């Protein structure tokens, strides 16, 4: 049991797990922001365009069941906005990483001069002068 706990602690303290935990927390907060944006800003505007209809309240009564498809439409809009935002964020990060990698490759392209070769070249030049 002690080995299991030690192994779990090593796993939990790895950078990837901590990064993922931070990502989940930030993602949840971002989801709340997008939900508020959709519910309080975008959907009322869509409702005005649609003739004053509150889309989130759209429903159909089938027998004794009330199918609230408006909430489903609102969830789809939430998802699309979140997916688009994540896409744009990842695109920006990948572009920045690509530029950084190109700069790094440019720095690596400068060949390093071997100190022994440099010393031998200096000795050759001195001997040539004599």
N, C-alpha and C positions, 0 to 999 in steps of 0.2 A: 504493500500500500504506500510505503514511504517513497519507493522508486516511482510509482505512478504519479504521486503529487509533485515530485521533483521534475518529472518529464512534462507534466501539465504546466508547471510554472515556467519552464524553459520555452514551451510552445507559446504561452500567453504573453511572454515578454519579448518575443521576436518582433522586429520592426513591422513586418507585414500585418500581423494581427492588430497591433496598435494603430497602424495607419488605417486599416479597415474599420476599426471601431470609431475612429474620428470621422471617417467618411460617412458611416451610417448616421452618426449624430448630426453632422452637417447636412446630410441628405434629408433627414427628417425635418430639420428646421427649414430647409429650402422648399420642401413639399408643402409645409404650412404657409409659407409666403406665396407660393404659386396658387394654392387653394384659395387664399384670401383674395388674390388678384382676380382669379377667375370668377369667384362667387360675388365679389363686391364691385368689380369694375367691368370686366368683359361681358359677363352674362347679362347684366342690366342693359348694356349697350346693344347686345344681340337682341334682347327682348324688345327694345325700342325699335330697332330695325325691323323686327318681325311683327310689328304692329302692337306693341305694348303687352306682349305675352311674356309671362314669367316662365322661361323654359325649364327651370329646375322644378317647377310645380306641375309640369305636364304629366298626366296620368290617364289611364284607360281603365274603366271598370269592366271586369270580366267576371260575371257571376257575383260572388261575394268578395272576390279578390280585387285589389286595387294595384294595377301595374304602373309603377312610377318610372316611366321611361325617361322623364326629364332629368332625374338625378343621374341616370346612366349616361345621358348625353353630356351632362356637366362633368362627370368623371372622365369621359373620353377626351373632352377638351382639356381638362387638367393634365391628363397623361400626355397629350400631344405637346402642350406647352413645356412640360417638364422634359420630355424626350428631346425637343428642339433645343432647350436651354443647355442640357447636358451635351448634346452634339456640338453646339457652338463652343462650349467650354473646352471640350476635348480637342476640338479643331484648333483653338487658340494655343492650348498647351502643346500639341504636336507641332504646330508651326514654330513656336518658340524653341522647342527642343531640337527641331531640325536646323534652325539657324545656329543654335549653340553648338550642335554637332559639326556643322560646316566650319565654324570658327575654330573648333578644336582640331579638326582634320587639317586645316590650313596651318595651324601651329605645328602639328606633327610632321608636316611635309618638309620643313626645314631640316636638312640632314645634320646630325650632330657630327662634329669633327672629332675623330679619334685623337686623343692627346698624344699618343705615340707617333702617329702619322704627322701631326703638327710639329713635334720635336724633331723628327727626322727631316722634315722639310726645312726647318730652320738650320739644322746642321749642314744640309746640302747647300743651302744658300750661302752660309758662311765659308764653306770650303770652296765654293765657286768664286768667291771674291778674292781668295788668296791666290 
